[in-house]
Amino acid sequence: MKYETSVVYLEQIPKIVVDTGFDWSNLWTFFATVLVFMLGTYLTIRNFNKTVASQEALAAENAKIQRENISSQELIAKQGSLKASRQNWINELRDTCAQYIAAALNVQQLNVYREAAQPSWNLQRINDSVIANEVQADWSVSHIQAMKELVSLKAKLELLLNPEEVDSKEFMKAVNELHKECDQPGGPAKAVAGNVVYWCQHILKQEWEKAKAGK
């Protein structure tokens, strides 16, 4: 039995390639794509959060400004209302005081007229003059009406004033004195009326300063 021997000569070492069926380049490309996607998503979310935070801060600032504007407008409206109310009060006190003085002097004029006409009325009464009785009756009606108006205006002045304030007390003291003196024909009603005007002007000036200051 013969065996033949063969000799094979290799010029270089052969390369051995193992085909596993997996492409590493595709894998790295996939990872890179995922990484880019995640990075892009992160940046998008971060920018979105910054935008939202910026918008929220802007909205909060705008809301704060609006609240301040509303508060300022409310304060202005309140001050305007207070000023208008105080001005109305000033006008009311001034007009009522003027009416009261006019009514007081009217009462005194009625008493002066009665004092001057009294002798004539007495003489005519002796002669049973119907005219004299009618004139006296008319005077009585006028006097009652004048006193009624005087009392009403005096009460209104009291209601307009603060009884706890010193100036108001002095003012009402003058008012009461005028009420007393005007019902006498020879009383110093005009001089007392000047005192009433003085205290009224003093109070009005103080209130006007408060009105201008918005207090």
C-alpha positions as CSV (number, residue, x, y, z in Angstrom):
1,M,0.0,0.0,0.0
2,K,1.5,3.3,-1.1
3,Y,1.0,6.8,0.5
4,E,1.7,9.9,-1.5
5,T,2.8,13.1,0.3
6,S,2.0,16.5,-1.0
7,V,3.6,19.7,0.1
8,V,1.7,23.0,-0.1
9,Y,3.6,26.3,0.1
10,L,1.9,29.4,1.5
11,E,3.3,32.8,0.5
12,Q,1.4,34.6,3.4
13,I,-0.7,33.8,6.3
14,P,-4.3,33.7,5.3
15,K,-6.9,36.1,6.8
16,I,-9.6,34.6,8.8
17,V,-12.9,36.6,8.6
18,V,-15.6,35.7,11.0
19,D,-19.0,36.8,9.6
20,T,-21.2,37.3,12.6
21,G,-23.9,39.1,10.6
22,F,-23.7,42.4,12.7
23,D,-22.6,45.8,11.3
24,W,-20.8,47.8,14.0
25,S,-20.8,50.9,11.9
26,N,-24.6,50.9,11.7
27,L,-24.6,50.5,15.5
28,W,-22.4,53.5,16.1
29,T,-24.5,55.5,13.6
30,F,-27.6,54.5,15.5
31,F,-26.1,55.5,18.8
32,A,-25.0,58.8,17.4
33,T,-28.4,59.5,16.0
34,V,-30.0,58.7,19.3
35,L,-27.5,60.9,21.1
36,V,-28.2,63.8,18.7
37,F,-31.9,63.3,19.1
38,M,-31.7,63.2,22.9
39,L,-29.5,66.3,22.9
40,G,-31.8,68.1,20.6
41,T,-34.8,67.1,22.7
42,Y,-33.0,68.2,25.9
43,L,-32.2,71.6,24.3
44,T,-35.7,72.0,23.1
45,I,-37.2,71.2,26.5
46,R,-34.7,73.5,28.2
47,N,-35.5,76.4,25.8
48,F,-39.2,75.7,26.2
49,N,-38.9,75.8,30.0
50,K,-36.9,79.0,29.8
51,T,-39.6,80.5,27.5
52,V,-42.4,79.4,29.9
53,A,-40.5,80.8,32.9
54,S,-39.9,84.0,31.1
55,Q,-43.5,84.3,30.1
56,E,-44.7,83.5,33.6
57,A,-42.3,86.1,35.0
58,L,-43.6,88.6,32.5
59,A,-47.2,87.7,33.2
60,A,-46.5,88.1,37.0
61,E,-44.9,91.5,36.4
62,N,-47.8,92.6,34.2
63,A,-50.2,91.4,36.9
64,K,-48.3,93.3,39.5
65,I,-48.3,96.5,37.4
66,Q,-52.1,96.0,36.8
67,R,-52.7,95.6,40.5
68,E,-50.6,98.7,41.2
69,N,-52.5,100.6,38.5
70,I,-55.9,99.5,39.9
71,S,-54.8,100.4,43.5
72,S,-53.6,103.8,42.2
73,Q,-56.8,104.4,40.3
74,E,-58.9,103.3,43.4
75,L,-56.9,105.7,45.5
76,I,-57.4,108.5,43.0
77,A,-61.1,107.7,42.8
78,K,-61.3,107.6,46.6
79,Q,-59.5,110.9,47.0
80,G,-61.6,112.4,44.3
81,S,-64.8,111.2,46.0
82,L,-63.6,112.4,49.3
83,K,-62.6,115.8,47.9
84,A,-66.0,116.1,46.2
85,S,-67.8,115.1,49.4
86,R,-65.8,117.6,51.4
87,Q,-66.4,120.3,48.8
88,N,-70.1,119.7,49.0
89,W,-70.0,119.9,52.8
90,I,-68.1,123.2,52.5
91,N,-70.7,124.6,50.2
92,E,-73.5,123.4,52.4
93,L,-72.0,124.9,55.5
94,R,-71.3,128.2,53.8
95,D,-74.8,128.5,52.3
96,T,-76.5,127.4,55.5
97,C,-74.5,129.9,57.6
98,A,-75.4,132.7,55.1
99,Q,-79.1,131.8,55.3
100,Y,-79.0,131.6,59.1
101,I,-77.5,135.1,59.4
102,A,-80.1,136.5,56.9
103,A,-82.9,134.8,58.8
104,A,-81.6,136.2,62.2
105,L,-81.3,139.7,60.9
106,N,-84.8,139.4,59.4
107,V,-86.1,138.4,62.9
108,Q,-84.5,141.5,64.3
109,Q,-85.9,143.7,61.6
110,L,-89.4,142.4,62.5
111,N,-88.8,143.2,66.1
112,V,-87.5,146.7,65.3
113,Y,-90.6,147.3,63.2
114,R,-92.9,146.0,66.0
115,E,-91.1,148.3,68.5
116,A,-91.6,151.3,66.3
117,A,-95.2,150.5,65.5
118,Q,-96.3,149.5,69.0
119,P,-97.4,152.9,70.1
120,S,-99.5,153.3,67.0
121,W,-101.0,149.8,67.5
122,N,-101.9,150.6,71.1
123,L,-103.6,153.9,70.1
124,Q,-105.5,152.2,67.3
125,R,-106.5,149.4,69.7
126,I,-108.1,151.9,72.0
127,N,-110.1,153.1,69.1
128,D,-111.0,149.5,68.2
129,S,-109.3,149.7,64.9
130,V,-109.7,146.5,62.8
131,I,-106.8,147.5,60.7
132,A,-104.5,147.6,63.7
133,N,-105.5,144.2,64.7
134,E,-104.9,142.8,61.2
135,V,-101.5,144.4,61.0
136,Q,-100.5,142.9,64.4
137,A,-101.8,139.6,63.3
138,D,-99.8,139.7,60.1
139,W,-96.7,140.6,62.1
140,S,-97.2,137.7,64.4
141,V,-97.5,135.3,61.5
142,S,-94.4,136.7,59.9
143,H,-92.5,136.6,63.2
144,I,-93.5,133.0,63.9
145,Q,-92.5,132.0,60.4
146,A,-89.1,133.8,60.7
147,M,-88.4,132.1,64.0
148,K,-89.3,128.7,62.6
149,E,-86.8,129.2,59.7
150,L,-84.2,130.4,62.2
151,V,-84.6,127.4,64.4
152,S,-84.5,125.0,61.4
153,L,-81.2,126.6,60.0
154,K,-79.7,126.5,63.5
155,A,-80.4,122.8,63.8
156,K,-78.9,122.2,60.3
157,L,-75.7,124.0,61.3
158,E,-75.5,121.8,64.4
159,L,-75.9,118.6,62.3
160,L,-73.2,119.8,59.8
161,L,-70.5,120.3,62.5
162,N,-68.5,118.0,64.7
163,P,-69.4,118.8,68.3
164,E,-66.1,117.5,69.6
165,E,-64.0,120.1,67.6
166,V,-63.0,123.3,69.4
167,D,-63.7,125.5,66.3
168,S,-67.1,124.0,65.9
169,K,-67.9,124.7,69.6
170,E,-66.8,128.3,69.2
171,F,-68.9,128.6,66.0
172,M,-72.0,127.2,67.6
173,K,-71.5,129.5,70.6
174,A,-71.7,132.5,68.2
175,V,-74.7,130.9,66.5
176,N,-76.6,130.5,69.7
177,E,-75.7,134.0,70.8
178,L,-77.0,135.4,67.5
179,H,-80.2,133.4,68.0
180,K,-80.7,135.0,71.4
181,E,-79.8,138.6,70.4
182,C,-81.7,138.7,67.1
183,D,-85.1,138.4,68.8
184,Q,-84.6,141.8,70.5
185,P,-85.1,145.1,68.7
186,G,-82.0,146.7,70.2
187,G,-79.7,143.8,70.5
188,P,-76.2,143.6,69.0
189,A,-77.3,141.1,66.4
190,K,-75.1,142.5,63.6
191,A,-72.0,142.4,65.7
192,V,-72.7,138.9,66.8
193,A,-73.4,137.9,63.1
194,G,-69.9,139.1,62.3
195,N,-68.5,136.7,64.9
196,V,-70.5,133.9,63.3
197,V,-69.0,134.7,59.9
198,Y,-65.5,134.8,61.5
199,W,-65.7,131.3,62.9
200,C,-67.4,129.9,59.8
201,Q,-64.6,131.3,57.6
202,H,-62.1,129.8,59.9
203,I,-63.7,126.3,59.7
204,L,-64.1,126.6,55.9
205,K,-60.5,127.5,55.4
206,Q,-59.3,124.5,57.3
207,E,-61.7,122.1,55.5
208,W,-60.6,123.6,52.1
209,E,-57.0,122.9,52.9
210,K,-57.9,119.3,53.7
211,A,-59.8,119.1,50.4
212,K,-56.9,120.3,48.4
213,A,-54.6,117.8,50.1
214,G,-57.0,115.0,49.4
215,K,-57.5,114.2,53.1
